[in-house]
Amino acid sequence: MRKIFALLMMVGMAVGLNAQKTNDPVIFEINGKNIYKSEFMREFLRSVGKDPSAAPTACTYEKRQALEEYVELFVNYRTKLEDAYNQGFDTMPDMVKELKGYRNELAAPYLIDSVTLEKILREAYDRNHYTLHAAHILVKLKKQPTPADTLKAYNKAMEYYNRVKNGEDFFAVATEAAQILMDEESVPLNDNRRKDNGDLGNFNVFEMVYPFESAAYSLEVGEVSLPVRTSFGYHVIKLLDKSPYLSRASFQHIWGASNTVSSQTEGRIRQAYEKIKAGESFETVCNNYSDDQSTAEQGGLLKDMMVREIPPEYVSKLSRMKPGEVSEPFETRYGWHIVKLNKRDSLPSYDEMLPYYKQRLSRDVRSLQPRLSFVEQCKNRYNFKDYTKLYVKSQAKTKGKKAKTSKVPMASLDECRAALSDSVFIKAWHYSDTMVKDMRPLFSVEEMEYTAKDLLKYIEKKQKSEMNCDLDMYLQDRYNNYINDKVFEYADKHLEDEHNEFAQLMDEYRNGLMIFSYNDQMIWSKAIKDTTGLAAFYDSYSKTRNIDDENDAPYFWNERAQLVVLTVDDSSYLTPKKAVKLMEKGVKKGWTVEQMRDKINSAIKGESTFRLKKQMVENGHQNILTQSQWRKGIYERPLPKGYEVVEVEEVMNPTLKSLKEARGYYINEYQTYLEQQLIKQLRKKYNVVIHQDVIDEITY
């Protein structure tokens, strides 16, 4: 907590070093470096919460005092910062590592396309107004399929699509497709997945992969999509229902099971509904009519459920109902039902949903869009060239014929392809310099050029255990990733050059971290570790303490008493009177606490529990003794359970605390002392000059 506070304070005081100098008087000089009035005023006004553009108001004593106090803080801060840089605090490994972590967080908003990000977040919120119920027919694909595999899967998905569009039952086709997948994957006959008819139930945004979600939300109820490509393969999607937003609900139900004649079940449930309409309580009717024996006695109350847990037919009803409302009877494949809504959540505001969206976005494929869009912008900004897609003219001569002119790429991935093998899919491929002879750049970003050698080293570093795929596609995918990484890396590296506010923020964090580390090493930790210096400080300053000065109260003990406290939980085994006599006898005979414990244990024959301990208490900070008991003697007091007998062995007058007893207070004072001495030395060492005439003219 102390570190965070100190860092924030230092960040708040940190200043940029590139202020406008024109008509800007020097207010301080430190080590021959000028600090201008504008730098000081920017930080001072921020510290007092004043708008820099606001006109100055009348000067008061309080305002002048605040200014003078900040002058001291500012000069001390800048002087220590100068010494920290001179001692190399900015290059310390821990400092560099911590600053890198801060930079990654601060840089993130600059390294995405904010317009694309906002568009994605708004899209999610617009979609979130509805809960969908959909089914699909799936044709699976490997993670990195060959073009032939992709075409085959697409054609199969189109075949399913056409069959449905020509009138075949969607669920029958989905069941057939699922059966084929199970057979291909050798799923046992008794596996529950063989019953899959493609029904996905209800879902909201971020609960399906993004391409599937986008396709589903674009459909009308009952409409079937063309094949949609996702990381799983091709989907043919049918939208079954589109309900108002529902995420969680509490409800009751009455269920008539479908294992009886349907018309009889319907009649019974409709009769139950009429009784509810006539005024009979839902709970009573449920108990008399519902076939759900597990909930009938509780009025059909089910636990609060998330939308994915609720039967889709229930979602369709509940999402359109108000709390307290009862639905008309409706039929499902399970029988006939009546539901009563108790409560359901409503969609929070966009601002309230943003943290959730951003958290889900971090694990969703759509999170790549703002970064990829940013990279594409950077390619134009940083003069990106992909030489594998740029061509030059080439002339080829054949014997007896005129030379032919053709276009050839300026660079090629051929050597990279020849170097790769299937071992890359088991993370066992290794690069060798002998693999590459062509050192022409594959691509460039401004002045930076990258060759086949660089690409293959990248592939070696990034390889992982995965399913085999076509090596040409694998190479192209890695090449595209390498390009994007390097463009992104270049943009990241030049953030400070292109964004002055980011550069200033980084300076502030760097300076804040440095000053914290500097203070810790030169003052805070030093005061704790320097036991000799602390002892000398105590010897000197403890003599100045005055017991009558309330400011010095923490350095003194009030009146204290040394006690022996006997606590007995059950007086039936040892009465208070007998306990007092034992204590009095112990005082006369000079028993130790251990001897007294043995005597008491013998008296109760080990049949009850008690506690006996020595204890020091301070007047004003205890609740054992009353004011009249602050003298030697033995006293009894009742407890909520049992009683206590207290022997006051000794009463001590107020006295000065030892260094050990008041160590925390003296360490704080010693730290202040060390800082004062350090500031004196640094101001002299760095020839600090304060232009008081400039300060005197300041109004705000």
N, C-alpha and C positions, 0 to 999 in steps of 0.2 A: 504494500500500500504506500509505503514511504517513497519507494522508487517511482511509482506511477505519479504521485503528487509532484515529486521533484522534477520528473521529466516534463510534465505538463507545464510547470512553472517556467522551466528553462525554455521550452518550445515557445511559450508565450512571450518570453523576453528576447528570443533570438531575432536577429535582424539580417536583412540582406546586405551585401557589401557593394552593391552597384547602384546606389542612389544617384539621382541627378545632382550634379555639383554646381550648376549655374545658379548664381544668386542664392547660394545655400551656405550660410556661415558654418565654419568649423566650431563644433561645440566641445569636443574632446580630442586629445591626442594621446595615443597609446603606442609606445615603441616606434614612434615616428610616423604612425599611420593616422590619417585624419578620419574622424567620425563626424558626419555632418548633422546639422540640426534636423533635417527631414527624416533621417534614419531614427533618431531619438524620438521625435514627435510621433512617428507612425506607431512605435511600440508603446509609448507612454499613453497616447490617446486610446489605444486598444485596451490597455490595462485598466483605465478608468471608465471604459465603456462609452466613450464620446465619439460621435461621428466626425471624422476629419474634415468633412465639408461644412460642418455647422459653424456659424459665426461665434467668435469668442464672447464670453459673458464677463460680468464684473468679477474682478479678482477678490477673493476672500482669503482670510487667514488659513482656512482649511484647505482651499485649493492650492495655495502657495506651499503649505506644509506637505501635501501629497506630491507635489512636483519635486521638492527638495529630497524627500525620501526616495523617490524613484531615481533621481540622479545618482544617489549612492548605490542603489541596487544595480542600476545599469552599468555604472563604471566598474563596480566590483565584478559583475558578470563578464564584461568584455575583457577586463584585465586577466581574469582566470582563464577565459577562452584563449587568449593570446598565449598564455603559458602552456595550456593544454596542447595547442598545435605545435608549439616549439618542442614539447616533450614527446611528440609523436603519438598522442592518444588516438588520433584519427586512423592510425595504421594498426592498432592492436587487433589481433584476430577476433576476439569476442565482440569488439566494437564493430568490426567490418561485417561479421555474421549477423549481428542483431540489426544493423542498419539495412542489410540486404533484405531481411524479413519485412521491415517496415516499408522498404521501397516497393517490394512486390505487391503489397496491399495498396499503397498509394498510387502505383502506376496502373493498376487494373482498369480504372475507368477511362484512362487515356488510350488503352490498347484494344478497344473494341469500337465497333460502329454503334454509337449510342442511339442513332435513329432506328437501326435494325432491331436493337435490343428493346426499345420502347414499343416498336411495332409488334414484336413477339409477345411481350407482356400484355399489351392491350388485346391482342388476339386471344390470348388465354382467358382473359377476364370476360371478353364478349362470349366466348364459347361456354364459359363456366355458368352462364345463366341457364344452361340446359343440361340435363342428365340423359344420356343415350342408352338405348338397349339395342344391341346389334348381334348379328351372327356372321360367320365367315366360312368360306371354303379356302383351304390353305394348300398351296403347292410349295414344298420346302426347297430351299437352296442352301448350298454350302456357303461358308462365310465369304470366300473369294472365288466364286465359280468362274469357269471358263465361259467365253461367249457362247459356245455350243450348249453348255449346261443351262445358261440363262435363257437362250432362245427356246430350248426344249421345255423348260418350266413355264415360260410365258405362253407358249402354244397350248400347253395343258390347261393352264388357267383360263385361257380364252375359250377352250373347248367347254369347260364347266360353265363359263359365263353364257355362252350361246345356248347350252342346254336349258339353263334356267330361263333365259329370255324367251325361249321357244315353248315354255310352259311346264317344264319339269319342276317338281317340288324342290324348293331350295334345300330343305333339311334332308331330303333323301339323297340329293347329290353331295351335300356336305358330309353325310354319314359314309357314303361310298368313298369319298376322297380321304377321309380320316382312316377308313379301313385299309386302303392302299398304303398309306403312310405307316400304319402299324405293321403291315406285312413286310414292307421294305426294311423296317427297323427290327424285325423279328420279335415283336412284342407278344408275350404269352397270351393265349386265348382267354384266360381268366382275368386279364388286366382290365380295370374299370375304364380306361381310356378308349377301349373299343366301342363304348356306347356313345362316343362323342358325335353329336349332330351339328356341331359348329356354333351352338348358342353360347355367347360370351357373357350374357347377363348385362347388368347395368354398369356404367362407368362414367366418370367425369374427366376433365382435362388432366393431363400428366399420368393417366392410369393406363394408357396404351402407347405404343411407340408412335412417334410423331407423324410419320406418313399415314399410318392407319387412322390416327385421330383426325387428321386433316381431311382425309377422304370421308370418314364417317360423318363428321360435322357438316360436310357439304351436301349430303344426301337429304332427300325428302323421305318421310316415313313410307315404307314399302318399296322404295327404290333400291336397285341393285347396281353396284359400281362396276366399272371395268377393272381388270386386274391392277392391283396396287402393289408396288414393290416396297418391301421393308427389309430389315436385316434378317428376317426369318424366311423370306421367299415372296411369293405372289399370293395376294388375298383377293378373293371376290367377296365383297361386303354387302350385306343387306341390312338396312336400317329398319328395325322393328317398332321402335317407339322413340319419341323425343319429348321428354317431360320437363316441367320446370325444375330448377336446381334442387337437388336433394343429396345431402351428404350423410346425415345421421338422423334417425327418427326413433321415437318411443311410441308404441302403439299396442292395441289389443285386437284379438281376432276371435271369430267364431268360425269353426271349420266343420263342414259336412263331408266326410270321407267319400271317395269315389268307388269304394269297394261294395257299395249297395246300388240298387237300381237308381239311375241318374235322376229320373223324374221324381222319385220319392225323396231323394236327397235335396233336390231343388225345392220341393214343396215344404220340406221341414225347415230349411234355412229361410225361405220366404216367410214362413209362419213366425220364425224367430224375429225376423226384421219387423213384422207388423207389431209384435209385442213391444219392441223397442220404441217404435213410432207412437204406440199407445201410452207410453210413459214408464214402462217397466225398465228397471236399470239394466244396463248392458251386462253388468257382472252377473246378475240373477239369470238373465236369459242365456248367457254363455254357459253357466253352470248346468243349466237344464238341457241345452241343445248341442253344445260343441262336442265333436268327436276327439278333440285334442285333450286327452285326459291329463296330460302333464301341465296344462295351463288353465283348465276349466275352472278349478276351484279358486284360482287367482283372477278370475274375471277375464281370462284369455290374455293376460299381460305377458308380453315377451320382453327380453332384455333389450336395452338400447342397441340398435344395430347400425352399422355403416351400410351405405348403399349397395356395396358389393355382396353383402350378406343377405339382403332382403330379396325375396322372390320378385322377379321383374313385374309380375302382374300386380303385386302389392305396391311396388314403386309407382307404377302408373296411376294408381288410385291415390296413394298417400301424398304424392307430390302436388296434387291438385286440390287437396283438402285443407281446411282450417282446423286448428286445435279444437278438440271437442266434437268435431263432425264425425258422423257415422256414414259409411258408404252403403249404397244399395247392394244387394247380393250380386256376386259375379262368379263366373265359372273359370276354373283352370283345369289343367290335366290332373290335378290332385283332388278335385271335387268342387264344392261350392263354399263361398267365403263371404264374411262380413268383416270389415275392419273399422276400428275407431282410432283416430289420430289423437294422441295426447300432446305431443310437441314434436317439432322438427326444426332444424336449423335453417336460417335464411342466409343468402349470400352476403358476406360482409362487403364493405366498400373496397374499391380498388386499392387504396392506400393500405388498408388492413390486410389485404391479400398479398401485397408485394413481397413481404419477407418469405411467405410460403412459396410463392412462384419462383423467387430467386433461389431458394434452397432446392426446389425440385429441378429447376433449370440446370443447376450444376451437375446433375446426373442424367441429363436428357440430351439426346442428339441435337435438338434445336439450339442448344447452347453454343454449338459450333458456328452458327450463322453470323452472329455479330462479329466474331473473330475473323471468319473467312471473308466477310464483307470488308472488314478493316484491312485485311491483307491485300485484297484486290485494289483498294484505294491506295495502299502504300506502293503497290507495284507501279502505278502511274506516277506517284510522287517521287519515287526513288529510281526512276529510269530503269526498271527491271527489263532484262532481255533474256529470253529462253532461246539459246542458240540451236537447240535441237529442232526448233520450229522456224528458224530464220534460214533463208536459202541464199546461195551464191551461184553464179554461173560457172559451169565447168565444161571444158571441151575435151572430147575423147576422139583420138585419131585411130583409124583403122587402115590397114595397108591398101593403098590404091584408092582410097575414098576420102572425100572431104570430111574434115573434122565436124563432129556433131556437138552442138551446144545444148546443155541441159542444166537443170537446177538441182543442187545437192545441199543437204543441211550443213550448216556451219559446224555442227557437233553431232555426236551420235552416242547412243547408249549401248551400242553393240558390244564393246569391251566389257561393260558391266554385266550384260546378259550372259556373255560367255563365261564370266568369272563365277556366276552364281550356280548353286546346286541345291538339290532338295534338302540337304543338311541344314539349310537356313530355317526349315520348318521345325527342326528339333533343337534349335539354338546351338548348333555345332559347326556352323560355317565360319571360316576365318579368312581374313583379308591378307594378301601379300602384295608387296610393291611390284612383283613381277607380273601381276595380273594386268597392269595398266602401262601402256606405252604412249598413248595419245594424251598429251597434257593440255590440249585446248580446253578452254572453259566450257562447261555445259550451260551455265547461266551466270548472270552478274546482277548485282544490286549496287547501283552507283559505282564506286571504285572497287568493290569487293567482287572477286571472281571465284567460282567454285568448279572443280574438275571432277572427273570420274573417280579419281583417287579419294576425294572428299566424300563423294556419294557412297562409295563402297565402305568406307570407314563408318559412316553414319548407319548403314544397313547392318554392319557387324555389331554395332553398339545397341541398335534397336531391335535386333532379332529376338524372337520369343517362341516358345513351344506353341504350335498351332496346327490346324489341319492343312494338309497339302493343297495347293491350288496351282493354277497356271503361272509359271515363273515370269512370263512376259507381263501379265497383269500385276503380279506381285511387284515387279521392278517399277512399273509405271506408277503404282500406288505409292511406293516408297519415295520415288523421285518427286512426285507432287507434294508429299508431306515434307520432304527436305527443303524444297523451294519455299513452302509456306513458313517453315520454321526459321529459315534464314532471313526472309523478308521481315517476319515478326521480330526476330532478334535485332535486326538493323534498326527498326523503328524504336524498339525498347532502348537500345543503346543511345539513341539521339533524342530521347524525350526531353532532357534538360536543355538541349540546344534549341528545341522548337517550341517549348512551352515554358515561358518565363515563370508563371505561377507555380508550376511543378518544380522547377529548379529552386525557387525560393522556399517552397515547402520542404524540399529535401535538405536544404541548408539549415532550416530551422530544426528539423529532426536530428540531423547530424550534430549540430551544435548542442542541442538538448541532451543527446546521449553522451556526448563528450564531457559536458559539464557535470552530468550525474556521475560518470566514472571518475572524473577528476576530483570532485568533492568527496566521493567515497574513499578514494585512495589517499588523498592529501589531508582529509579532515575526519570524516565519520569513522571509517575503519581504523584509522591511525589512533584516534582517541580511545578506541576499545582495546587495541593491541598494545599501546604504549603504557604498560602497567607502571613503569618507573615514573614516567612523566605525570600520569594520573595521580600517583601517590604523592608526588611533590606538589601538585596542584591542590590536592586535598589538604596537605599539611599547611599550605599557605592560606587558602581561602576558608577553611573551616574555622580558623581563628576569628574571622570577621562576622561569623553568624551571631545573631542576637535572638535569644529565646523570646523576647518581648515583641519582636518584629513579626507580624503575621505573614510577611512574604518569606520568612525563613522557617515557617512551621514545618515544611516537609523534611527539614534537616534535623529535627529534634524528635525524640520520643516523648509522648505525654507520660503521665504516671503509669507504671506497669506493675503487674502482679504475676508472680510465679505460682501456678496452681497445680494441685493434684485432683483430678476429677474422676469420681466413681459414678458410672451410669448403670442402673439396675432396671431391667424391663419388667420383672415380675416380683412385687414386694412380698408375695406369699412365701417365697423361699428365703428372703432376707429383708427384714423390716427396716424402715429408715432409721428407727431408734437403734437397732443393733448395728447397722452400718456406721452410724455416727460414733458409737462406742468403739468399734474396731478402728476407725480412723484416729480417734483420740488416743487409743492405746498405741497405735503405730507412731504417732507423733512423740509420745513420751519415751518409747523404746528406740526411736530413731530407725524404724524399718525403712528399707528401700522400697521402691515401687514394686519390684519383683517379689520381695518378702510379703508386702501387703497383698499382692495378687494371690499368693499361695494361701495366706490366712483366710481370705474371703472364699476362695475355692473350697477350702476345708469346711467352712461354716455352712455352705449351701450344698456340700457333698456332690458337687459337679452336676446338680440337677437343673440348673438354670443358667442363662447367659448373663454376663455383665462385661463392662469395659472399664479399664483403669488406665489413665494416661496422665502424663505431665503436660502442662500447657502454659504458654506465656500469653497474657492478654494485655491490651492497651486501653486505658480509660478513654471513652468516647468512641471506641471501635470494637465493642464487645457487648454481649447480652447475657452474660453469666452472672456477674456480680451487680448488686444494686450499689448505689452511692454509699450507703451506710456500711457496706461489707468490705470497703477498701482498707482493710487492716488484717493482721494475722488472725486466724480463727478457722473454725469448721462450720459450714453452713449447708442447710438442706433446702432443696427446691423441687416441687413436683413437676412432672412432665406429662404430656398427653398419654404416654404409656410408661408407667414406672416413675422413677425419681432420680435425682442426682444428689450426691454429697460432694461438696467442694471444700478442699483445704487450701487456704491462702497461706503459702509457705513464706512468701516474702513480698513486700511492697517496695518498689523502686521509684525514686524521685525522677522528674523529667531530666533527660540528659541528651547530649549531642550524639547523633548516630555515627557509627563508624563508617569508614569508606565502603566496606562490604555491605552494610545495612542501607546506605543511601547511594549506592553505586550508580544507579540509573540517573539520578539527579545530577551527580557530579560529572558523569560522562557527557550529559547534555551541555553543562556549563563549560566543560573542558573543550568540547567541540566548538562552542562559540569563541572561546579564548584562542584556540588554534586558528580559526578562520580570521579573527582580527589580526593576529600576528602575521599570518600569511598575506593578507591584503596589504599590510604595511610594507612587507618585503617586496611584493610584486609591484606596488605603485612606485617604489623607489627604483626597482630593477628595470621597469619598462618606461620610466620617465613619464608618468601620467600627468597630463596637463588638463585642467578643467577651465574652460573659458566662462567664468561666472558672469561676465557682461552679457554674453549671449543668453544665458539662462535667465538673467534678470529681465530681459526684454520679452520673455515668452508669456503669451496670454492664450487662454483656451476656454 
